Amino acid sequence: MRHRKRNSRGIVMLDLAVVAVLLVLVVLIQVAVYYRNAEIRRELDSRKQMKWIAKAQELYFAENARYADRFRQLTPYVRDVDTFVCPVTGELFSLRIDDLGRYLLESPAGHGSILSGEPDWE
């Protein structure tokens, strides 16, 4: 009879170890999904801010018949000057005017660009 009690304890310990390993795997998967979703959220926030800047450029163009080459010129058309700062890197978005008079807005985090109102991610 003593031999049976030792075997049943061993089986219970083995079951508990398997359950513990499975719980650790589930937690690791959840952490990975959380961080991936956080990165996707930051990318979407970056793109949303770029669209706001593009809308500000279009409003500026409607009033001045040319695009703004500095963010300072766009401040009356946005809610907050933080719009010009990438939420991922904390750096300013890149804004350039080409020889044809079009603007190019680029994300410093590599989340895309907008050429005169046309995003490259849509």
Contacts in CASP RR format, 6 or more apart in sequence:
PFRMAT RR
TARGET T0000
AUTHOR 0000-0000-0000
METHOD contacts of the structure
MODEL  1
MRHRKRNSRGIVMLDLAVVAVLLVLVVLIQVAVYYRNAEIRRELDSRKQM
KWIAKAQELYFAENARYADRFRQLTPYVRDVDTFVCPVTGELFSLRIDDL
GRYLLESPAGHGSILSGEPDWE
42 87 0 8 1.000
42 88 0 8 1.000
42 109 0 8 1.000
43 88 0 8 1.000
43 109 0 8 1.000
43 111 0 8 1.000
45 87 0 8 1.000
45 88 0 8 1.000
46 86 0 8 1.000
46 87 0 8 1.000
46 88 0 8 1.000
46 107 0 8 1.000
46 109 0 8 1.000
46 111 0 8 1.000
47 107 0 8 1.000
47 111 0 8 1.000
47 112 0 8 1.000
47 119 0 8 1.000
47 121 0 8 1.000
49 83 0 8 1.000
49 84 0 8 1.000
49 86 0 8 1.000
49 87 0 8 1.000
49 93 0 8 1.000
50 93 0 8 1.000
50 105 0 8 1.000
50 107 0 8 1.000
50 111 0 8 1.000
50 112 0 8 1.000
50 113 0 8 1.000
50 114 0 8 1.000
50 119 0 8 1.000
51 114 0 8 1.000
51 119 0 8 1.000
52 78 0 8 1.000
52 83 0 8 1.000
53 71 0 8 1.000
53 74 0 8 1.000
53 78 0 8 1.000
53 83 0 8 1.000
53 84 0 8 1.000
53 93 0 8 1.000
53 95 0 8 1.000
53 105 0 8 1.000
53 114 0 8 1.000
54 105 0 8 1.000
54 114 0 8 1.000
54 117 0 8 1.000
54 119 0 8 1.000
55 77 0 8 1.000
56 68 0 8 1.000
56 74 0 8 1.000
56 77 0 8 1.000
56 78 0 8 1.000
56 83 0 8 1.000
57 67 0 8 1.000
57 68 0 8 1.000
57 74 0 8 1.000
57 103 0 8 1.000
57 105 0 8 1.000
57 117 0 8 1.000
58 117 0 8 1.000
59 77 0 8 1.000
60 67 0 8 1.000
60 68 0 8 1.000
60 73 0 8 1.000
60 74 0 8 1.000
60 77 0 8 1.000
61 67 0 8 1.000
66 101 0 8 1.000
67 97 0 8 1.000
67 101 0 8 1.000
67 102 0 8 1.000
67 103 0 8 1.000
67 116 0 8 1.000
68 74 0 8 1.000
68 95 0 8 1.000
68 103 0 8 1.000
69 95 0 8 1.000
69 96 0 8 1.000
69 97 0 8 1.000
69 103 0 8 1.000
70 95 0 8 1.000
71 81 0 8 1.000
71 84 0 8 1.000
71 92 0 8 1.000
71 95 0 8 1.000
74 84 0 8 1.000
75 81 0 8 1.000
78 84 0 8 1.000
84 92 0 8 1.000
84 93 0 8 1.000
85 91 0 8 1.000
85 92 0 8 1.000
85 93 0 8 1.000
86 92 0 8 1.000
86 93 0 8 1.000
86 107 0 8 1.000
86 108 0 8 1.000
86 109 0 8 1.000
86 111 0 8 1.000
88 107 0 8 1.000
88 108 0 8 1.000
88 109 0 8 1.000
88 111 0 8 1.000
89 108 0 8 1.000
89 109 0 8 1.000
90 108 0 8 1.000
91 108 0 8 1.000
92 108 0 8 1.000
93 105 0 8 1.000
93 106 0 8 1.000
93 107 0 8 1.000
93 108 0 8 1.000
94 104 0 8 1.000
94 105 0 8 1.000
94 106 0 8 1.000
94 107 0 8 1.000
94 108 0 8 1.000
95 103 0 8 1.000
95 104 0 8 1.000
95 105 0 8 1.000
96 103 0 8 1.000
96 104 0 8 1.000
97 103 0 8 1.000
97 104 0 8 1.000
98 104 0 8 1.000
102 115 0 8 1.000
102 116 0 8 1.000
103 114 0 8 1.000
103 115 0 8 1.000
103 116 0 8 1.000
104 113 0 8 1.000
104 114 0 8 1.000
104 115 0 8 1.000
104 116 0 8 1.000
105 113 0 8 1.000
105 114 0 8 1.000
105 115 0 8 1.000
106 112 0 8 1.000
106 113 0 8 1.000
107 113 0 8 1.000
111 121 0 8 1.000
112 119 0 8 1.000
112 120 0 8 1.000
112 121 0 8 1.000
113 119 0 8 1.000
113 120 0 8 1.000
114 120 0 8 1.000
END
